[in-house]
Amino acid sequence: MKDLLLRMLEWHARATHGWDYETWYTGRFVDRWADPRAAAALRETFARYDEEDVWRALFSTMELFGWLARETAERMNFTYPAAAEERVTEWVQARFLKRPTAHRQA
């Protein structure tokens, strides 16, 4: 999943600055070439080793990917599949609410 997020970060940067814009290799120096909002949000996409934080990081990853993808699509004059994103988000949220630990925390 992080590979896809990195790819979208790169596409977003290139859609913003031109396709020759240097995005280095495997995310190196991402704080230098990525949109500052994305670079700041990126740290929230990684989790500690506990279930609740993994879910938090997953939702952060989805949110970051979504706005990067929407902006990239807009800059490229592509139609963004918003309905598909909404369905996937609803599906993940349903899994989140049905997890065994959800009942203990309520």
C-alpha positions as CSV (number, residue, x, y, z in Angstrom):
1,M,0.0,0.0,0.0
2,K,2.8,2.4,0.8
3,D,4.3,1.7,-2.7
4,L,1.1,3.0,-4.2
5,L,1.1,6.0,-1.9
6,L,4.7,6.8,-3.0
7,R,3.8,6.5,-6.6
8,M,0.9,8.9,-6.1
9,L,3.2,11.3,-4.3
10,E,5.5,11.2,-7.3
11,W,2.7,11.7,-9.8
12,H,1.3,14.6,-7.8
13,A,4.7,16.3,-7.7
14,R,5.2,15.8,-11.4
15,A,1.7,16.9,-12.3
16,T,2.4,20.0,-10.3
17,H,5.9,20.8,-11.4
18,G,6.3,19.0,-14.8
19,W,7.1,15.4,-15.7
20,D,10.9,16.1,-15.6
21,Y,10.6,17.0,-11.9
22,E,13.1,15.0,-9.8
23,T,11.5,12.8,-7.2
24,W,14.6,10.8,-6.5
25,Y,14.3,7.0,-5.9
26,T,12.1,5.1,-3.5
27,G,11.0,8.2,-1.7
28,R,14.5,9.5,-0.9
29,F,14.3,13.2,0.1
30,V,10.5,13.1,0.0
31,D,10.4,16.1,2.3
32,R,12.3,18.1,-0.4
33,W,10.2,17.3,-3.5
34,A,6.7,16.4,-2.3
35,D,4.0,18.9,-1.6
36,P,4.6,20.3,1.9
37,R,1.1,19.3,3.0
38,A,1.7,15.7,1.9
39,A,5.2,15.5,3.5
40,A,3.7,16.7,6.8
41,A,0.8,14.2,6.5
42,L,3.1,11.3,5.6
43,R,4.3,10.7,9.1
44,E,0.7,9.9,10.2
45,T,0.5,7.1,7.7
46,F,2.9,4.9,9.7
47,A,1.8,3.0,12.8
48,R,3.2,1.6,16.0
49,Y,2.8,-2.1,16.6
50,D,-0.7,-2.1,18.0
51,E,-4.1,-2.6,16.4
52,E,-5.7,0.7,17.0
53,D,-2.7,2.6,15.6
54,V,-2.6,0.4,12.6
55,W,-6.2,1.4,11.9
56,R,-5.4,5.0,12.4
57,A,-2.5,4.8,10.0
58,L,-4.6,3.0,7.4
59,F,-7.2,5.8,7.5
60,S,-4.5,8.4,7.3
61,T,-3.0,6.6,4.3
62,M,-6.4,6.5,2.6
63,E,-7.0,10.2,3.2
64,L,-3.6,11.3,2.0
65,F,-3.8,9.1,-1.1
66,G,-7.3,10.3,-1.9
67,W,-6.5,14.0,-1.9
68,L,-3.3,13.5,-3.8
69,A,-5.1,11.4,-6.4
70,R,-8.0,14.0,-6.7
71,E,-5.6,16.9,-7.2
72,T,-3.4,14.9,-9.6
73,A,-6.5,13.9,-11.6
74,E,-7.7,17.5,-11.7
75,R,-4.3,18.7,-12.9
76,M,-4.1,16.0,-15.5
77,N,-7.7,16.7,-16.7
78,F,-8.7,13.1,-15.7
79,T,-12.1,12.1,-14.2
80,Y,-11.5,10.9,-10.7
81,P,-13.4,7.8,-9.6
82,A,-14.9,9.4,-6.5
83,A,-17.7,6.8,-6.3
84,A,-15.1,4.0,-6.2
85,E,-13.1,5.7,-3.5
86,E,-16.3,6.2,-1.5
87,R,-17.3,2.5,-1.8
88,V,-13.8,1.4,-0.7
89,T,-13.8,3.8,2.2
90,E,-17.2,2.6,3.4
91,W,-16.0,-1.0,3.1
92,V,-12.9,-0.3,5.2
93,Q,-14.9,1.6,7.8
94,A,-17.4,-1.2,8.1
95,R,-14.5,-3.7,8.7
96,F,-13.2,-1.2,11.3
97,L,-16.5,-1.1,13.1
98,K,-16.9,-4.9,13.1
99,R,-13.5,-5.6,14.5
100,P,-13.5,-7.6,17.8
101,T,-11.9,-4.8,19.8
102,A,-14.5,-2.3,18.7
103,H,-17.0,-3.7,21.2
104,R,-14.5,-3.5,24.1
105,Q,-13.9,0.2,23.5
106,A,-17.5,1.4,23.2
